[in-house]
Amino acid sequence: MRRRIAMAAPALLLAAMLGCAGPAKLAEKSEHMLAGGQNGRAWELAIRALDKDPGNTRARAAAAAAGNAMARDWEQRIHVLAQSDSMAAAEQVLQLNDFRVGAVRYAAITVSPDWAREEQALRTGAARTHYQRGLADASAKRPKRAYLHFNDAQRFVADYRDAQRLADKAYDKGMTHVIVVPFSTASGNFAMGRDVAAQWRDALAQRLNPPDAHFTRVLGSAEVEQQMSVAQLEHLSRDDALSLARKTGAERVVWGSIGGIESKTSLHLFTDVIWRRVTEKGPDGSQVTHWNAVPIEVLSRTRTVTVRTDYEVIATKGGATLAHQRTPRTTSARVVWTLFSPEGDLGAYALVSDVLRNASPDRAKAVETRWKETCGDATTLQQVLEARRSTRSSGHYERDLLPRFAAGAAFVFLQELPPAEDLAYAALSNGWQPLCDDLLRLDPVDEVDLGMATGDTER
C-alpha cells in the first residue's frame, strides 16, 4: 500500500504543478510531450496555455505543432481504415473536420492537396451509398428509413444531388400523428379519464421531439375533443377510438382504461414533550444553558393509493395493436398537523435534549423512532415547526395543493388528506412514461416493418 502511494505521489505532484503552471511552463511541457510522441497530451497543454495567455507565441507554435501531428496521425488511421470499411472511415473524416474547425482559435491545421482529395472521395462515396439506400427504402415503402439515409447523404456532402427534396418527401410520408383519447374509468368518473388523457398528451407533445423522435407528433386536446360527442367523452369504445383517429387524420390512437382505486389510510399520533434550549446569565454573569420540557401533540395521516391503467397503441389503418401495457401506479401522501405554536428561534427546539440523550440513550432512541413513525423518516421537528409558523390556512384540503403531493412532498401541513380519487389522478398524471417509451420505440419503424398493409401511402 505504501509503495502504491509512493509511486502515485510524483504523478499527483506533477498534475498539481501543471494545474497552477503559467503559460510558458505549459508551452515548454507541451514541447516535451510532443517530442515523446504524446500528441494529444501536448495539444491539451498548449491550448491550456493559450486559454491563459492568447498572445503567447511559444504556446501558439506548440499548439500548431501538436495539432498538426494529431491530424497527420488521424489521417493515417483513416487511410488504413478505408481499405476495409469506407463508411466508418468517412465518419472519421467528419470527426477530423470537426477537430480542425474547433482548433481554429488555437492553431491552423493544414490539409495537403492529396489528403483533401482522399477526404472528398470518402465523403462523396458515403453520400452516394446513403443516397442509394434512401432510394431503395423509398421504393420499398420505408419512408422513415429513406428520410434518415437522405439526411445522412447530406451530412457527408451538403446539397448532395436532390437528397433534400427526397428527404422532405420521405419525411411527409413517414410522419406519424398520434391522438390520445379520454380513458374510460371503472368508477364512472369520466372527468378523470379526460384529464389524465390531456395530461399525457401535453407531456408526450413536449417529450416527442427531435432528436429523440423524428416522426411522431401528438395532436393536442382541442384537435381531439372537438371531434367527440358528449357520450363519447364519457365512454369511448375501441371502434369509436379508431373512427375518431381517422377523422383527425392520425395514424395512431392511444385508447385505454383506468381501473378501480385501492386506498389504504392510517393515522399516527405523537404525544410527548420536546425540549427547548434556553441560555441565560448566571449569578456570576456567565452564560448558563438549560433545557425546558414543552408538551406537544402532532397528528399525521397517510394514504397510499394504487390504480391500474390499461392502454393500447392502435394503428388507424387496419386496427392492429402496436403496443399494449397494463401498468399499476402507486402514490402516497402524508399530512401533518399540530396546534403547538413555537416561540423564538426554531433551532433551539429538539426532540431529545443533550441531557436526556446522555442519561437515557434508549429512551432517546424510542422518542426518535415514534417521531419517524408519525412524521416520516425525512421529516425533522424544525420542518414541522416552520410549517406551523408559516401556515395561514385552516388545514383543510384544497385541490390546488395536489401538485405538491404529486411531486412527492415528504409531508404537507394539513389536517385533511386528499381524496383517494385526487391521489389516483396524481399517480396517473405522471404515468405517461411507459407510453412514451413505446412511441419512441415505434418512431423509426416503418409500417411495412410492423406487418401492416403496404398499399399506396401517398398523402
N, C-alpha and C positions, 0 to 999 in steps of 0.2 A: 504494500500500500504506500509506504514512504517513498519507494522507488518511483512509483507512478506519479506521485505528487512532485517529486524532484524533476522527473522528465517533463512534466507538463508546465512547470514553472517558467522556463525560458520562453515557451510559446505564448503563455499568458502575458509575460512581461513585454514581449515584442508587440503583441496586439494592443496592450495598453499604451506603449510608446507611440505606435502608429496612430492611435486614436487621437492623441494630442499633438502629433508631429506637425510642423509647419510645412508650407508648400514646397520649399526647397528640399527638405528631408524626404518628403513623399516622392518628389520627382527623382531624386537620387535612388531611392529604394525601387521605384518603377524600372529604372535602367538596369538595376541588378537582377530583378525578376525576369526581365526580357532577355538578358544575357543568359540566364539559366533555363530559358525555354518556357517559362511560366507566363505565357502571353496574356491570359485572362486576368491573372493577378496584377500584372504590370498595368493593364488598362484600368483596372479599378483604382489603383493607387494614383495614376496620372490624372484621372478625371476628378478624384477627390481633391487633389492639389489645385486643379483648375476651379473647382467649386469654391475653394477658399480664396484663390487669387487668380482671376481670369486673365490677368496680364502677365503671368509668369511664363516667359518664353521657354525655359527649360522644361517645365511641365507640359507646355503645348507640344514641344518636339517629342517628349516621351509618349504623349498620348497618340501622336501621329504614328510613331514607330510601332507602338503596341497594337493600335487599332488596325494598321495595315498588315501586321504579322498575323493577327487573328483572321482577317479577311482572306489572306492567302491560304491559311490552313483550312478555312471553311470551304474555299473554292476547290481545293484538292479533294476534300471529303465528298463534296457534291459530285465532282467529276467521276470518282470511283463508284459512288452510289448509282449514278446514272447508267452504268453498264448493266446493272441488274434490276433497277426499279426507277424508271424515269419519272413516274408520278411522285414518288417520295422525294426524288432529287429536286423536282420543281417546287415542292412545298418548302424545301430547304432554301431554295433560291429566294422565295418570298421572305423567309426569315432573315436571310443575309441582307436583303434590300432594306428591311425594317431596321436592322442594325446600322446600316450606312446612313439612313435618314436620321436616326436618333443620335448618331455620333457627330453630326454636322456642327453642333455647338462647341465641340471639343477639338475635332480634327477632321481633315478631308481624307476620306477613304478612297483611294484610287481604284479605277477599274480599267484594266487593259483592254484593247480592242478585241483580242482573242476571247477573253472571258466574257465581254459584253455580247459577242456573237453566240457563245455557248449558253449563256443565260437566256438570251432571247429565243434560242432554239428550244430549250427546255420549257419555257413558258408557253410558247406557241404550241408545242406538242401537247402539253397538258390541257390547254384551252381547246384544242381540236378534239381531244379524247372526250372531255366533258360535253362538248357541243354535240358530238355524235351520239353519246349516251343519252343526252337530252332528247334528241330526235327519235331515238329508238323508244324511249319511255313514253313520249308523247303519242307515238303510233300505237303503243300497247295500252293506251288508256290509263297511263300512270302520270297524270299531270303534276302531282306533288313532287315525285322524284325528278320529273323533267325540269321543273322550276329550279330545284336545287342544283342540277347539273348545269343549266344555262347560267345561273348565278356564279357557279364555280368557274365556268369558262371566262367570265369577265373578271374574276379575281386575278387570273393569270395574265389576261390581255384585255385591257379596257376597250369597250366598244367592239368586242370581237364579232365580226360578221353581223348578223341580225339577232344575236343572242338576247339582247334586251327586249326586243319586240316579242320574241318567242317566250321569254321568261314572263312577261306581262300576261300573255295569252294563257300560259300554263297556270299562272297564279290565279287568274279569274276562274279557270275550270276547277282548280283544286281547292278553292275557298270553301270552307265548311261552316255554315251558320248553325248555331245551337240555340234551342229555346228550353228553358226550364219552366215547366208548368206547375201550378199550385199542387201541393201534395194533398192527398186525401188523409183524413185523420180518424183514428179509432174512436176518439172522443166526440167526433162531430163538430169540433171547433175549426170551421173552415178558415177563420181568420188566421189561426196559427199556420195552417198549411200554406196559405197565401204569403204570409210574412216571411216564413222560412225560405220559401222559394225565391222571394225577392231578395233576401239577404244573400243567398247563394249566387243568384245572378250577378249582383253587384261585386261580390268577392271574386267570382270567376272572370268577370269582364276586366277587372284590374290585373289579375294574375296571368291570363292567357294572352300574352303579347310577345312579339319578338324580343329577344332571340329564342325564348323557350317554346313559343307556339307561333309558327309561321302562318298556319292556315285556318285556325279555329277562332271564330268570333261568336260571342254570346250576345244574343239580342236582348234589349232592355225590357223592363217591365211593361212600359207603355205599348211596345210593339206586340207583346203577348196578350195582355189583358183586354186591349181594345177589340180583340177578335173573339172574346169569350162572352157567353151569356151568363146571367146570374146563376142559373142552375149549374153550369159548368164550373163556375168558381167554387161551388160547394162540393161538387163531386165530378171528377173527370175520369172517364173510362180510358182504357188503353187505346181503343179505336178513336175516341174523341181527341186524345192527345196527338195521334198521328194525323188526323184530319186538320187539327189546328196548326200543326207544323207545316203541312202542305200549303195552308192558306198564307202563312207568313213567309213562305219560300225557304224555310230552314231545311237543312239536310239531316239534322239530328234533333231528337227530342228527349229530354230527361223527364221521366214520369215515375212517380213513386208514391209511397205512403208513409205515414208516421204512426207507429204502434201505440199501444197503451202505455201509460206512465206509471212507473213503480216509484214509490216515495217512502222514505224512512225518516222519521223525525225523532230527535232526542233532546232532552233538557238536562242541563247541569247547573248546579248552584255552588258557588264558592262563598262560604261564610266563615270569616276568621278575622284576625287582626293583621294589619300591615304596620310597618314601622316608619316613623318619620324622624330623620336625623336633625337634631336641634343643637346649635352651637351657641353658648352663652359665656359671658365673662364670669370667672370665679371670684371668690372673695379677695384673692391676691391679684386680680386683674388679668390673669391668664385665661386663655380660651379653654372652655370645658365642653365636651361633646357628649350628649346622651341621646338615647332613643326613646321616643314616645310611642306607645301602642295605640293604634287607631282602628276601631271596628269598621269593617267593610263587608258589603254583600254584592257579589257580581253574579248576574244571571246570564247564561248563554243558551242559545238554541241552535241546533244544527239540523240541516235537512239534506239528504242525498237523494237525487233523482236520477233514474235511468230510463231512457226512452230509445226505441229502436227505429231506424229508418231503413226502408227497402226501396231501392231505386234501380231503374234500368236506363241505359243509354240505347235508344232505338233509332235505327236507320229509317228515315222517312220513306225512302224507296224500298219497297219490299217488306218493311216492318221487322227486319231481323234485329235481335238483341245483340248489341256490340259489347256491352259491359253490364254486369249485374252485381250488386253488393247489398248484403243485409248487415247493417252495422249498428251496434249499440253505442249510445253516447251517454256519458255519466257526468254529472257535475254536483258539487257540494257547496252549501252556503252556511256560513256561521254568522249569527248576530250576537252581540254582547251588549249588555246594558247594566248600568249601576246608577244609583241616586247619590252616591258619595261624591261630594264636591271637594277637591283638593285645595289646599291653601299654599301660597308661596311657591318656592322652587320645586318643580316636579322631580328633579334629580335627587331631592332629599328623601324621597319615598323608596322603600324597599320591601319586597315580600318577606325577607328574613333579615334581621339585624345581624351585625357582626358578632354581637354578644351571644345571640341565640345560636348562630352557626357554630361558634366555638364551644358553647356549653352543651349543645344537643344537636349534633350533626344529623342524626336520624330524623328528629322532628323537623329540622330544616328541610331535609330532602322530601319528607312527606308533604309539607306545605307546597313545595315547588311542583311536586307530582300532581297534587289536586288542582293547582292553578293551570297546569298544562292540559289536564283532562277537561277543565272548564273552558279555557280560552284558546287552547291550541298551542302546539309546540313553539310556533314562531312569534307568539304574541307576548309582549312584555307588559309589566304593570304600567310603565311610563306611557306606552301607547294607549292603553285604556284610559288612563287619567287625562292624557292630552285630548282624546276624543270626547271625554266628558266635559272638559273645559271649553272646547271649541264648538260643541254642538249647540244649535239653537232650535232643533226640531223637537217634536213631541215624542219621537221614537217610533211613529207609525210608518209602515212601509208605503212607499210610492214608487210607481213603475219606472220613473226616471232614474232610480237608483240601480236598476237591473244591470246596466253596463259594468258597474263595479263588481257585481257577483260574477258576471261573465268573464271579467278579466282575471278572476281568481284571487280577489282580495282575501287576506288572512281572516279578516272579520269586518263587518260593518256595524257601526254603533247604532243599534236599533233595538226596539222591544219585539218587533214582529218579523217573522221570516217572510220571504216572498212566497206566493202560492206555488204549488207544485208545477202548474202549467207554465208560469213565468220562468221557473228554473229549467223546465224542459225546453222552452224556447231558447234560453241562453245556451244550453248544451248543444242544441241543434244549429243555432246560428253560426257556430264555429265548426260545424261538421262537414263543410264542403270540400275539405282537402282530399279525401279518397276519390270523390268525383273528379276533382281537378287532376289527380294523378291518372285516372282513366282517360280523360280527354287529352292529356299530354301524350299518353301512350298512343292514342289513336291519331294524333295530329299529323304525323308524317306518312301515315299509311293510306295508300290509295284504295278506292272502293273495290277495284278488281282483286286486290290482295286480301280483302276481307271476305271474298267469296260471294260478292254481290253482283248483280246484273251488270254486264259490260256494254250495254247499249249506248247509243249516242248521248253524250252528256253535254252537248253544246248548250251554252246559256246565252 
